[in-house]
Amino acid sequence: MAFTMHSHSGQFCPGHAKDELEDIIKHAISLGYTTMGLTEHMPRTSPEDLYPEELDEPEASLAVLAPRHTAYLKEALRLQTLYAPQISLLIGFEGEWLRPAYQSLVDELAAHPAIDYFIGSLHHVNGVPIDYDQEYYARAIASVETLTNGTYTNGTSANTTTVEPGGGNGDEEAREERMYERYYDQQYEMLVALRPRVVGHFDLIRLMSVDPGRDVRRWRGVWERIERNLTFIASYDGWLECNSSALRKGLAEPYPCRVIAEKWLSLSGKFTLSDDSHGIAQLGTNYARALDFLSSLDVKTLWTLRREPQHEDSAAGKTKASLTEVAVPVDEIRAVVSKWSI
């Protein structure tokens, strides 16, 4: 069997992804996926959290987000029933931890009876995107350097100084080191508050780094934070995803990188598998490379979820479904992936 626990569609993430959700599911079935986690991005609630393409009409951009999430759940339930004979569809969402104030919204969304799980992710440092483009990445670095009485300005999001990429206060590597520390501190806040079953792209912070392949163990403060976060995830039996999207974005290793994956395994941590696809073209992309990476770490088993036989109310999304953790041999996934041309 093959599966993904992290996916998006253009239907419910327009501008960010491509293709209708149903067409993506049909393609997943054609590839031999037997389980697929649907995890559209959760709605945001503040104008300061909008992306550049949403800023032409910020009020209108915000107004559509919550209704779009409601429409997503309705369509996901329809597709879950329609394609049940061919694929097990898990319904979830990707939680956004822009600041602690979002905890109540994540909790509210997660409580919906249709939701099987959610992914706990961090795409921002101090409310500034770290994976959008280099300009925003530089802003995120600058935000870490701007403190007012020990508190990040504007509720941990806005800047009061401008620092150009590669310049400003101190050496570029030291500036990144401070941002990495802040990233893992904010990730820890998210982990403690939400305890997500699946932790998304654990080290996304390295995507736009000047040296994404650096060994972070030489940054003592960063590595201590990474170890702390991994230990906490293991304490509540959360999972890390081996996320192959890092490979299609030009990184040499999936999320998380080797040294983090080795530490996770030393804690008896479990991996799930994700393509983090944003449309049909990205389903299963680089799975063969991700599986080779896992095998090089001597990972023989990956984990997914199975929805148990449901009461009628559960099938209709009125009550929560029962879930069972399922171990899937890596070789079993590889046998499916070997037939692909992607």
Long-range contacts (C-beta under 8 A, 24 or more apart in sequence): 1-32, 1-33, 1-34, 1-35, 1-328, 1-332, 1-333, 1-336, 2-31, 2-32, 2-33, 2-34, 2-284, 2-287, 2-333, 2-336, 2-337, 3-33, 3-34, 3-35, 3-36, 3-37, 3-273, 3-304, 3-328, 3-333, 4-28, 4-33, 4-35, 4-36, 4-37, 4-273, 4-274, 4-275, 4-276, 4-277, 4-283, 4-284, 5-37, 5-39, 5-90, 5-119, 5-198, 5-241, 5-272, 5-273, 5-274, 5-304, 5-305, 6-37, 6-39, 6-94, 6-119, 6-198, 6-200, 6-241, 6-243, 6-274, 6-275, 6-276, 6-277, 7-36, 7-37, 7-38, 7-39, 7-274, 7-275, 7-276, 7-277, 7-283, 8-39, 8-40, 8-41, 8-94, 8-276, 8-277, 8-278, 8-279, 9-38, 9-40, 9-278, 9-279, 10-278, 10-279, 11-72, 11-75, 12-40, 12-68, 12-69, 12-71, 12-72, 12-75, 13-40, 13-41, 13-278, 15-53, 15-54, 16-41, 16-278, 17-278, 17-279, 18-278, 18-279, 18-280, 18-281, 19-279, 19-280, 21-72, 21-75, 21-76, 21-79, 22-75, 22-79, 23-280, 24-277, 24-279, 24-280, 24-283, 25-79, 25-83, 25-87, 25-89, 27-280, 27-283, 28-87, 28-283, 29-83, 29-86, 29-87, 31-283, 31-284, 31-336, 31-340, 32-336, 32-339, 33-87, 33-283, 33-284, 34-87, 34-88, 35-87, 35-88, 35-89, 35-90, 35-304, 35-305, 35-306, 36-87, 36-88, 36-89, 36-90, 37-90, 37-92, 37-116, 37-117, 37-198, 37-274, 37-304, 37-305, 38-72, 38-76, 38-89, 38-90, 38-91, 38-92, 39-92, 39-93, 39-94, 39-118, 39-119, 40-69, 40-72, 40-93, 40-94, 41-93, 41-94, 41-96, 42-69, 42-93, 42-94, 42-95, 42-96, 42-105, 42-106, 42-109, 42-118, 43-68, 43-69, 43-105, 44-96, 44-98, 45-102, 45-105, 46-98, 48-127, 48-154, 48-157, 48-158, 49-96, 49-98, 49-127, 51-129, 51-132, 52-132, 69-93, 69-109, 73-112, 73-114, 73-115, 73-317, 76-114, 77-114, 77-316, 77-317, 81-315, 88-306, 88-307, 90-116, 90-117, 90-305, 90-307, 91-115, 91-116, 91-317, 92-116, 92-117, 92-118, 92-119, 93-118, 93-119, 94-118, 94-119, 94-121, 94-200, 95-119, 95-120, 95-121, 95-190, 95-194, 95-196, 96-121, 96-123, 96-124, 97-121, 97-122, 97-124, 97-186, 97-187, 97-189, 97-190, 97-193, 97-194, 98-124, 98-127, 98-157, 99-127, 99-155, 99-156, 99-157, 100-189, 100-193, 101-155, 103-193, 103-194, 106-194, 107-194, 110-194, 113-314, 113-317, 113-318, 113-319, 113-320, 114-317, 115-320, 116-305, 116-307, 116-320, 116-321, 116-323, 117-196, 117-197, 117-198, 117-305, 117-323, 118-194, 118-196, 118-197, 118-198, 119-196, 119-198, 119-199, 119-200, 119-241, 120-190, 120-191, 120-194, 120-195, 120-196, 120-198, 120-199, 120-200, 121-199, 121-200, 121-201, 121-204, 122-183, 122-186, 122-187, 122-190, 122-200, 122-204, 123-204, 124-186, 125-179, 125-182, 125-183, 125-186, 125-205, 126-152, 126-156, 126-157, 126-182, 126-186, 127-154, 127-155, 127-156, 127-157, 127-158, 128-157, 128-159, 130-179, 130-183, 130-204, 130-205, 130-207, 130-208, 131-204, 131-207, 131-208, 133-208, 134-165, 134-208, 135-165, 137-165, 137-208, 138-163, 138-164, 138-165, 138-166, 140-179, 141-175, 141-176, 141-178, 141-179, 142-168, 144-175, 144-178, 144-179, 144-182, 145-169, 145-175, 145-178, 156-186, 172-210, 173-210, 173-211, 176-209, 176-210, 177-219, 177-221, 177-222, 179-205, 180-205, 180-216, 180-219, 180-222, 181-219, 181-221, 181-222, 181-225, 184-222, 184-225, 184-226, 184-228, 184-229, 185-225, 187-229, 188-225, 188-228, 188-229, 188-232, 191-229, 191-232, 191-233, 191-238, 192-232, 195-236, 195-238, 196-238, 197-238, 197-239, 198-238, 198-239, 198-240, 198-241, 198-272, 198-274, 199-233, 199-238, 199-239, 199-240, 199-241, 200-241, 200-243, 200-274, 200-276, 201-241, 201-243, 201-245, 201-246, 201-255, 201-256, 201-276, 202-229, 202-240, 202-241, 202-255, 202-256, 202-260, 203-255, 203-256, 203-257, 203-260, 204-255, 206-251, 206-257, 207-246, 207-249, 207-251, 212-251, 212-252, 213-251, 213-252, 213-253, 213-257, 215-259, 216-257, 216-259, 216-260, 217-259, 226-260, 226-263, 227-263, 230-260, 230-263, 230-264, 230-267, 230-269, 231-267, 233-269, 234-264, 234-267, 234-268, 234-269, 237-270, 239-269, 239-270, 239-271, 239-272, 239-303, 240-264, 240-269, 240-270, 240-271, 240-272, 241-271, 241-272, 241-273, 241-274, 241-276, 242-271, 242-272, 242-273, 242-274, 242-290, 242-293, 242-294, 242-302, 243-274, 243-275, 243-276, 244-273, 244-274, 244-275, 244-276, 244-285, 244-286, 244-287, 244-289, 244-290, 245-274, 245-275, 245-276, 245-277, 245-282, 245-285, 245-286, 247-285, 247-286, 247-289, 247-290, 248-282, 248-285, 248-286, 253-293, 254-286, 254-289, 254-290, 254-293, 258-293, 258-297, 261-293, 261-297, 262-297, 265-297, 265-298, 265-299, 270-303, 271-299, 271-302, 271-303, 272-302, 272-303, 272-304, 273-302, 273-304, 273-333, 283-342, 284-337, 284-340, 284-342, 285-342, 287-333, 287-337, 287-340, 287-342, 288-334, 288-337, 288-338, 288-340, 291-330, 291-333, 291-334, 291-337, 294-330, 295-330, 299-330, 300-329, 300-330, 300-331, 301-327, 301-328, 301-329, 301-330, 302-327, 302-328, 302-330, 302-333, 303-327, 303-328, 304-328
